[in-house]
Amino acid sequence: MLDFWASWCRPCRDKAKEIKKIYPQLKAKGIQICGINLDDERKKWLDASQEDGILWINTSEQKSFRDNQIAKDYKVTQIPALFVIDPSGKIVKQNPDIDYLLNLTTK
């Protein structure tokens, strides 16, 4: 899964807290999460990551989503934006709810 987020986005931070609660279950199923932060300042990204206790891979180009190449590639125009991607690289769901995530299986 790819999770596009920013420190200033309250819905993003709330979503991270929801995901954190179920992350052990997802990890046990072999589901990986990669956070793509869209802050343009390293300190804001790192502070928010620490405050939220993000446990999964979490990276940032320190560029806003308008300038972030990965966000452009996924056509992210608003956040939070969460993509479920299958092992072949195909996007199978965008912005799933928690029930959907809990029912994910790996093949």
C-alpha positions as CSV (number, residue, x, y, z in Angstrom):
1,M,0.0,0.0,0.0
2,L,1.1,3.6,-0.6
3,D,-0.1,6.2,1.8
4,F,0.3,9.9,0.7
5,W,0.1,12.2,3.6
6,A,1.4,15.5,5.1
7,S,1.9,16.8,8.7
8,W,-0.6,19.6,8.1
9,C,-3.4,17.3,6.9
10,R,-5.5,16.4,9.9
11,P,-7.5,13.7,8.0
12,C,-4.1,12.2,7.0
13,R,-2.9,12.0,10.5
14,D,-6.2,10.5,11.7
15,K,-5.9,7.8,8.9
16,A,-2.4,7.0,10.1
17,K,-3.7,6.4,13.6
18,E,-6.4,4.1,12.3
19,I,-3.8,2.2,10.2
20,K,-1.4,2.0,13.1
21,K,-4.1,0.1,15.1
22,I,-4.4,-2.6,12.5
23,Y,-0.8,-2.5,11.2
24,P,0.3,-5.7,13.2
25,Q,-2.5,-7.6,11.5
26,L,-1.6,-6.3,8.0
27,K,2.1,-7.0,8.6
28,A,1.3,-10.6,9.7
29,K,-0.5,-11.1,6.4
30,G,2.6,-9.9,4.5
31,I,1.0,-6.5,3.5
32,Q,3.6,-3.7,3.3
33,I,2.9,0.0,3.7
34,C,5.0,2.8,2.3
35,G,4.2,6.3,3.5
36,I,4.9,9.1,1.0
37,N,5.1,12.4,2.9
38,L,4.3,15.6,1.1
39,D,5.8,18.1,3.4
40,D,8.4,20.5,2.0
41,E,10.3,20.7,5.4
42,R,12.1,17.7,6.8
43,K,11.5,18.8,10.4
44,K,7.7,18.9,10.0
45,W,7.8,15.4,8.4
46,L,10.0,13.9,11.1
47,D,8.1,15.5,13.9
48,A,4.7,14.3,12.6
49,S,6.1,10.8,12.0
50,Q,7.4,10.6,15.6
51,E,4.2,12.1,17.1
52,D,2.1,9.6,15.2
53,G,4.4,6.6,15.9
54,I,4.5,5.5,12.3
55,L,5.8,2.0,12.2
56,W,6.0,1.3,8.4
57,I,8.4,2.6,5.7
58,N,8.0,6.3,5.6
59,T,9.8,8.5,3.1
60,S,9.8,12.1,1.8
61,E,11.3,14.1,-1.0
62,Q,10.6,17.2,1.1
63,K,8.4,18.5,-1.8
64,S,4.8,19.5,-1.7
65,F,2.4,17.2,-3.6
66,R,2.4,19.6,-6.5
67,D,6.1,19.1,-6.9
68,N,6.4,15.5,-5.7
69,Q,7.1,13.2,-8.7
70,I,5.6,10.1,-7.0
71,A,2.4,12.0,-6.3
72,K,2.3,13.2,-9.9
73,D,2.8,9.7,-11.1
74,Y,-0.2,8.5,-9.1
75,K,-2.2,11.6,-10.0
76,V,-2.6,12.6,-6.4
77,T,-4.6,15.8,-6.3
78,Q,-5.8,15.7,-2.7
79,I,-4.7,13.9,0.5
80,P,-5.0,11.6,2.3
81,A,-4.6,9.3,-0.7
82,L,-4.1,5.6,0.0
83,F,-3.5,3.1,-2.8
84,V,-3.8,-0.7,-2.4
85,I,-1.4,-2.2,-5.0
86,D,-1.3,-5.9,-5.9
87,P,2.1,-7.8,-6.3
88,S,2.0,-7.2,-10.0
89,G,1.9,-3.4,-9.5
90,K,-1.8,-2.9,-10.4
91,I,-3.8,-0.5,-8.3
92,V,-6.7,-2.5,-6.9
93,K,-8.3,0.1,-4.6
94,Q,-8.0,3.7,-3.8
95,N,-8.8,5.1,-0.3
96,P,-10.2,1.9,1.2
97,D,-11.9,1.9,4.5
98,I,-10.5,-0.1,7.5
99,D,-12.8,-3.0,7.0
100,Y,-11.5,-3.4,3.4
101,L,-7.9,-3.4,4.7
102,L,-8.7,-5.9,7.4
103,N,-10.1,-8.3,4.8
104,L,-7.1,-8.0,2.5
105,T,-5.3,-11.2,1.7
106,T,-2.0,-11.9,-0.1
107,K,-1.5,-14.4,-2.9
